[in-house]
């Protein structure tokens, strides 16, 4: 029988009742999704126990307040939810551990799929979720504007559930010539770029060229061509400096889980892509403005210290944003963001680009506070 995830009411009930969550495959790297999701569970009142045989027992005590265990069987006491951050081929073993531990929920993260393992767990009485992310489910089910929004619905349905149909409708504002949608806790993909990476003359010429296109196609084509222009790496590309890139990346991470939930990012030589969900009353505009203001000051300081002449302004005054329509859209945007350095010829693989959430190394994330006031270039 074909596997089906629980309905929205069942998922919401799981997320609404704090209990003990064991995160299999939890990393100690703050850039990894496993640790970010572990912290998300904790922020919602759950007790979170990391499970990773490669980490020391005390590796995550400072961040999660719990010892790390090599397997579920080693955890003293009951575990209600088992959250799996392992590849699909390891899901069968994780399911058996969850069954033996008498867990009530087996939660398998995005891309973790094994129908046979799910059926085995269900037969043992567990509720099973596959290819689902708690961060996305919290945003989808607990955001009032999207309370009844099913995963995978078409754009029009999403617009009916709270995202306005066109610029000028309630919720949209413009600081000049780019419309932006502001809605608390809507996941958004934002791009902001250095001022000299996209000359005003290029924008004016492009707008003139696109006048002949139908209105419904014009904005999509405009965004695609401007993205391509920026990805070409024009301008001073001062973010190529490792010190500056590290500072910008640190700034993006500095308020993760406090002002926003960070899902993915990449710092390129002349622009930045970020996928995040605003929280605690913070809007996209305020978050991006804070990033740009702080990093602009630090970039100017770094250029002066190295004998350079900082330009004015550092960042282009506008940014581009797209709200996320579905879970599939999240996956597509994350993949797009991670592949940008590869497509630009700057990295052989997404995991080898140091200034990205895909990066496989850990040394750049040892200090998450890099980028906050007090940073020295």
N, C-alpha and C positions, 0 to 999 in steps of 0.2 A: 504493500500500500504506500502511496506517495506521502512523503512527510509534509506536514503542515505545522507552522508555528502556532502557538496559542493565540487566541483573539486578544484584542486590545485591552479588554477588561481584565483578563488574566495577567497580562504583562504589567498593567498598571497596579494590580494587587501585589505582585512580587516587589515592584519598586517602592510601593507605599508602606511596606512592612519591614522596617530595619531588622536585620538578623546577622548571622555570621556568614561571611563570604570568604571562600578560599580561592585565591587567584593562582591557578597553575600556570607556570611560565612567567611569573612576575619578575620584571627586570629592576635593577637598581639604577638604570640610566634614565634620568628625568625626561629625556627626549622620546622614550619609548611609550607606545600606546598602553602597554600593560601596566606601567606604573601610573600613568595619567588616569586610567580607568580605575585603578585601585584607589587612588586619591579621590576620585569622583564618588565611588561607593562610600568611602569614609566621610566625605563632606555631606552625604545624605543620611548619616547616622548609623551606617552599617559598621560592624566590626570586621576588619579586613585582615586576613592571614595570608601572607605570601608563601608560595610553594615553588621552590627552585633548588634542586640538588647542587647546583653550581655556585650558590651563594652561601656565605657564612651565616650562622644563625642570627647574628646581630646586624647584618647588612642593611636591613630596612627598618630597624627599630626607631631611628630618629624620624623617619618620614611617615611610617604607618603605626608606630607604637606597638608593634607585635614582632615576635621572633619569626624567622624564616625557617620553614621545615622542608625536608627533602621530598616528602610525599604526603598524601592525605592521611595515610594510616598513622603517621607520626604525630599528627595534631591531637592534643588532648581535648576531650570534650566533643560535642556535636558540631557539625557544619551543615547549614541549611542550603547554601547556594555554592555551587562549584563553577567558577568562571574560567574557561579554558582559553589560554593564549598559546596553544601549540598548533603545529601544522596538522592538517586533516588526517594524515596517516597515524598520528598519535592519539586521535580522539577515542578509538576503541578502548585503549588502555585507560585513558582518563575516565571514560564512562564506567568501566569496571571498578575503578577506585571510588568513584562517586557512589556507586551502588553499595559497595562494601562499607562505606562510611555512613550509609543511610541518609544521604542528602535528599532534599526534596526537589531541588531544581538543578538542572545541568544547563549552563548558559555557555554557548559556543560563539565566539566572537566572529567578526566579519571574515568571510573566506574559510571558516572552519566548518567543514561539511562532511558528514559520513552518515548516510541514511541507515545503514545497518547498526551502527553504534547508537544512533538515536532511538531506533526501534528497540534495541536491547534495554536501554535505560527506561524507555516508556513502559515496557513490559514489567520492569521492576518497580513501577509506580512513580518514577520521577517525571516532573514537568520538564520538557526539553525545548530550548530555543536554539536555533542554528542560524548562522550568518546574520547575527544581530549585535548591535553595539548599545550598551546601556546609555551612553551619552546621547546618542541619536534618539533612543526611546524616551528618555527624560524630556528632551526638547520637543518631541512629537506629541507626547501624551499629556504633558503638564503645561505646555504653552497654551493659554486660553484661546488664542487665535487659530490654533491648529489641533484642538482637543480631539476632533473626530477625523483627523486626516490619516487615511490609510497609506501605507508605504506603496510607492510605485504608481500613484495616481497621476493623471495628466496635469499639465501646468494650469489649465483653466480651472480644474477642481481646486487646486491649491490657492489660486487667486480668489476663488469664492470663499475660502476659509480664512481670509484675513489679509492676504497680500493684494494690494490694489491693482487694478487692471492696467493703468496707464499713468504716466507722470501727470501730476496735477490733481490726482485723487488724494483723499486723506491718507496721511502717512508718508507722502513723498515730499521732499523739499529739494531745492537746488541752491547751491552757493554760487551759481554763475551759469554754467552751461551743461553740467552733468547732473541728472536726477539721481537721488539716492533714496532707498527705502529704509526707514527706521522703524524697527519693531523689536521690542525686548525679546531676547532669547531665540531669535531666528538665526540659524547658522548662515554665515555669509562668507563668500570668497572675495577678498579684497586685494587689489593690486595698487601699490603706490611706487612712484619712480622719481629719480633725480631730475631736477629742473632742466638740465641740459641734455637729457636723453631723448626728449621729444620736443623739438622746436615748435613754436607757435605757428610758424610758416607751414610746417608739415600738416598740422591739424586743419588749418584753413584750406590748404590745397586738397586734402582728402575730403573735407566736407563739400567742397565744390564738385569734386568728381562723383560723389555719391548722390547728388541731387536727383539724378535721373532714376534712381532705384525706388521701388515702392516703399512706403513708410514702414511697413511691417518687416522688411528685409534690411533697411538702411542701418539701424543701430547694431544689428548682429554683424554685418559686414564691416562696419566702422570699428567695432571692438576687435574683431579678428585681425584686421590690417594694422591697427595700432599696437596690438600685442606683438605682432610679427616685427614691427619696427623696433619696439623696445627690446625684444629678444635678440635683435641683431647686435646689441652691445655697443651702441653709439654713445657719444658724449665722454665725459671725463672718466666714468666707470670707477669712481673712488671707492666703491664697496668691494673692489678687487683686493684692496689692502686687507690683509688677514686681521689686523688689529681692529679695523673699523667693522669688518664683517662680523667678528666675534661680539663686538659691542652691540651692533644692531640686533643680532640673534639673541643676545642676552636680554636686551630690552623687550623683545617680543615675549620672552618667557617669564619676565620678572613678575608679572601679575596674573599668571595662569592660575586658575581656580579661585581668584579673588575678583577680578573684573571681567574675566572671560574664560572659556574653556578652549584651549588651543588644540586643534585637530591636526593641522599640517602647516608647514611653512617652507620657504626657500629664500635665501638671500642671494641674489644674482649681482653681477658687477655694477648694474645701474638701476635695479629695481627689486622689489620685494613682493612675494605672493604669500598671503596668509589665509588660512581657513579656520574660522573660530566662531564661537557662540557667545555673545555678550550675556553677562549675568549681573545680578545685584544692582540693577538699575542703570548700568552703564550702556551707552549707545555706541553704535559703530563709529559715529562721527567723533565722539569724545575719546574713544580708545585710539583711533588712528591719529587724531590731533596730538595726543600725549606721546605716542611713539615718535611722530615726526618732530615735535618740538624738542624732546629730550635728545634724540639722536642728532638732530641738526646742530645743537650746541656742542655736543661731543665731537662731531665730525670737524667743526670749525676749530675747536681746540687742538685736535690731532694734526690738522693741516698747518696750523700756526707753529706748533711745536716742531714740526719737521721742515719748517722753512717755506711751506707752501702758502698760497694766497687763497683763502676760502672764498668761494663764490657766493653770491647772494641772489636768490635764496638757494638753499641746498636741495630741498624737495619741491617738486611741482605742487602747486597749491591744491590741485584736485586729486582724487583717487577714484578708482573704478570698483564697483561692487556688484556682486550677483548673489541673490539669496538662493539657498539650497532647496530643491524641490522634492527630493526623495532620497531614500537610502542609496539607491543606485547612483544618483547624482553625487552623493558624498564620495563614493568609491571612485567615480570618474574624475572628480576634481582632485582628490588626493593623488591619484596616479598621474594626472596631468602636472600637478605641482612638482612631484618627485622626479619626473622625466625631463623637466625644463633644462637642467644643466647638461644632461646627456644629449638632448636635441641641439643644444648650442655648441656642442663639441668641447665642453669644459670638463667633462668627466666620462669615464668609460661606463660607469654604472651609477644609478641613483644613490646607492649606498656609499659610494666613495666621495660624494660631494660634502665637504665638511660643514657647510652652512645650510643644512636641510634636516627636516624631521626624519628623512630616510637614512641619514648617516649611521653607519654601523659602529663607529668608534664611540668611546665614552669620554675621552679626555676633554672634549669641548664643553661637557655638561657638568663637570665637577662642581662648578660654582654657578648656580642658577641666578645669583644676584649680580652677575656681571651685567652692566648696563643700567643699574640703578644709580642714583646720585652717589658720587664718591669714586666712580670708575676713573682710572688713570690710563691714558694711552701709553 
